[in-house]
Amino acid sequence: MRTEQRYALHLYQRGNTWWVKGRVEGEERYYRESLGTHDEEVAKSKVRAIQDEARKRAILGRDAPKPEEQLTLSGAVILFPPSGSDARYIARILPEIGDDRLRDITPKQIKRLARKLYPTASTDTWHRQVIVPVRAIINAAHEDGICPPIRIKAYTKNERMAQDRARAKDSRVGKKPGSWEWVLAFKEHADPRLAAMALFMFTTGARISQTLGMKRKGDLDLFRKRVRLPAAKGHPAQWIDILPEVAIAIANLPKPEGTLNQERVFYYAGQRSGWFYREWKRACADAGIEYLPPHSAGRHGFGTEMIVRQGIDPATTAQQGRWSSPKVLLDTYAHSEGGSASVQQAFRDGLEVVRTRSVQGKVQNMRKPAENKGT
């Protein structure tokens, strides 16, 4: 009994952090250290790793493999749990390569897995749902000194085009931006909360996640016509100005009933609710307008309205819409309108200006001799 007490590791908490203390059989070292996590399951996993490593050292001595050489992708997921969409994507990946050691996983292997898991998807889907989550976990482990980093090259344009031909479907189809006509028609037939959201996103360029994340306490200052947007995409939380019409729409929102979130500005708990998108689609159908998802109607609409329709310079638009650079804005969010017809009209207008100048120049040249003769 005394031996068991001597050789045992015990978990305990100091504040919210898990610590370990005790000894492992075969070693005289006494552990008393933080495990660096608030999650009990992660802490238990780290303790098991300490015990396994000690047993291997006791048996193999200097030839015992280091713990980082044995860590699998499944083990890394426990140590560095993904969040949001990445958690769902990893769930499909682990049955395939979860038992593979991190040090053995190669970029080509990940790319082949993407094709296997999603044979009819685009290369963009392969990148987002396979490459991004696996790379994030391996590189998180690297930052802790567990394994080398992994670098996976993006799919080339030729690879994207080849996959599009194979699945007989084009990827990266351009999004149609919202407009004042679309927003006003939508408002006439939408629930007041959705109507206010559409107006807010179109006139501020706010993302749907930020719009739904705003809280009534702390993020609203309707007297000064401003709101505080939550942090997103590398941008900190910040106060932005809003139109008087937007402030009025938010102030006049009816009090929610039932299970709606009472703390949020627009009362919706999150965008993953199927009900949220069903209501959005129903409003488009009732208004007789094309269905535009919130991101297209709002953020794409903001970029196109400012640059293409109103002629605001890209630098100002990017700053006010919180894009990382004007280039990102122009490449993705400012959609041209009018096509070749507008270009041809511009050439005709330019030609007309030149002709007018030419005629005016000839007239003046004809007048000069007459004026000289008269003198």
C-alpha positions, 0 to 999 in steps of 0.5 A, spaced: 500 500 500 505 504 501 508 503 494 502 505 491 502 511 495 509 513 493 508 511 486 502 515 484 500 521 480 494 526 483 490 531 479 488 537 483 486 544 481 489 551 483 484 556 481 481 554 474 488 550 472 489 543 473 496 541 476 499 534 477 503 532 483 507 525 485 511 520 482 511 515 477 513 508 478 521 507 476 523 514 477 525 518 483 523 524 480 517 528 484 512 532 479 509 538 482 507 542 476 501 545 472 498 542 466 496 548 463 489 547 462 482 548 465 479 542 462 479 536 466 479 531 460 485 534 457 489 534 464 487 526 465 490 525 458 496 529 459 497 525 466 497 518 462 502 521 457 507 522 463 505 515 465 506 512 459 513 516 457 516 514 464 514 506 463 517 506 456 524 510 459 524 505 465 524 499 460 528 502 454 532 507 457 535 511 453 532 508 447 525 510 449 522 514 444 520 521 446 513 523 447 512 527 441 514 522 437 508 518 439 503 523 439 497 521 434 492 526 431 487 524 435 491 525 441 493 532 439 485 533 438 485 532 445 490 536 447 488 542 442 481 541 441 478 545 435 472 550 436 467 552 431 466 549 424 473 545 425 470 541 430 465 538 425 470 537 420 475 534 424 470 529 426 470 526 419 478 526 419 479 522 425 476 515 423 481 516 417 488 518 420 486 519 427 491 514 429 497 516 425 503 520 428 503 527 427 511 526 425 508 521 420 503 526 417 505 529 410 502 534 406 500 530 400 497 525 405 492 530 407 491 532 400 489 525 398 484 525 404 481 531 402 479 528 395 477 521 398 472 525 403 469 530 399 470 527 391 465 531 388 467 538 392 471 544 390 478 545 392 476 551 396 472 546 400 478 541 400 482 546 403 477 549 408 474 542 411 481 538 411 487 542 410 485 548 415 483 544 421 489 538 420 494 544 419 491 548 425 492 542 430 499 540 428 502 547 428 499 548 435 502 542 437 509 545 434 508 551 438 508 547 444 515 543 441 511 537 440 512 536 433 515 539 427 510 544 423 507 542 417 506 546 411 501 545 405 501 548 399 494 551 396 491 548 391 493 551 384 488 554 379 489 548 374 488 544 380 481 548 381 479 548 374 481 540 373 476 538 379 471 543 377 471 539 370 471 533 373 465 534 377 461 538 372 460 544 376 464 551 377 467 553 383 467 561 386 461 563 383 461 570 384 456 573 389 450 578 387 451 584 392 445 587 395 442 594 393 437 599 396 432 596 392 433 589 394 433 591 402 427 596 401 423 590 398 426 585 403 424 590 409 417 590 407 415 583 407 420 581 413 420 580 420 422 587 424 428 583 426 430 581 420 428 587 416 433 591 421 438 586 420 438 587 413 438 595 413 444 594 419 448 590 415 447 593 408 449 600 411 455 598 415 458 592 412 458 588 418 458 581 418 453 576 420 456 573 426 458 580 429 451 583 427 448 577 431 453 577 437 451 584 439 448 585 446 443 590 448 447 592 454 454 595 452 453 595 445 448 600 444 448 607 444 442 609 440 442 616 442 449 618 439 447 613 433 452 608 434 453 601 436 459 597 438 461 591 433 464 585 436 471 583 434 472 579 428 477 577 422 483 580 426 479 586 427 478 589 435 471 590 437 470 597 436 464 603 436 461 605 429 456 610 427 450 608 424 444 611 420 438 615 423 434 610 420 438 604 423 437 607 430 430 608 429 429 601 426 433 598 432 429 602 437 423 600 435 424 592 435 418 589 438 420 585 445 421 578 444 417 572 446 418 565 447 425 562 447 429 568 443 435 571 446 433 577 450 440 579 451 442 580 443 440 586 440 436 582 434 434 577 439 437 571 435 442 566 439 446 565 432 446 564 425 446 556 425 439 556 427 435 553 421 429 557 423 433 563 422 435 562 414 428 559 413 425 566 415 430 570 411 428 565 405 421 566 406 421 574 406 425 574 399 420 569 396 414 574 399 417 580 396 418 577 390 426 578 390 432 574 388 434 570 395 441 573 397 444 570 403 445 575 409 453 576 407 451 577 400 446 582 401 450 586 407 457 586 406 458 585 399 452 590 398 456 595 402 462 594 398 459 595 391 454 600 393 460 605 396 465 603 390 461 602 384 455 605 385 457 611 389 464 612 387 467 612 394 474 611 394 477 604 396 481 606 401 476 610 405 471 604 404 476 599 406 477 603 412 469 604 414 467 597 412 473 594 416 477 590 411 484 588 412 486 592 405 483 595 399 485 590 395 481 584 399 475 589 398 476 590 390 478 583 389 472 580 393 467 585 395 466 590 389 462 587 384 462 590 377 455 592 374 453 594 367 458 589 364 461 590 357 455 595 355 457 600 360 465 599 357 462 601 350 458 607 353 464 609 356 468 609 350 463 612 346 462 618 351 470 619 350 470 619 343 464 624 343 468 628 347 474 628 342 470 629 336 467 635 340 474 638 341 476 637 334 470 641 331 471 646 336 479 647 334 477 647 327 472 652 328 477 657 332 482 655 327 477 658 321 476 664 325 483 666 326 485 668 319 478 672 319 480 676 325 487 677 322 485 680 316 480 684 319 486 687 323 
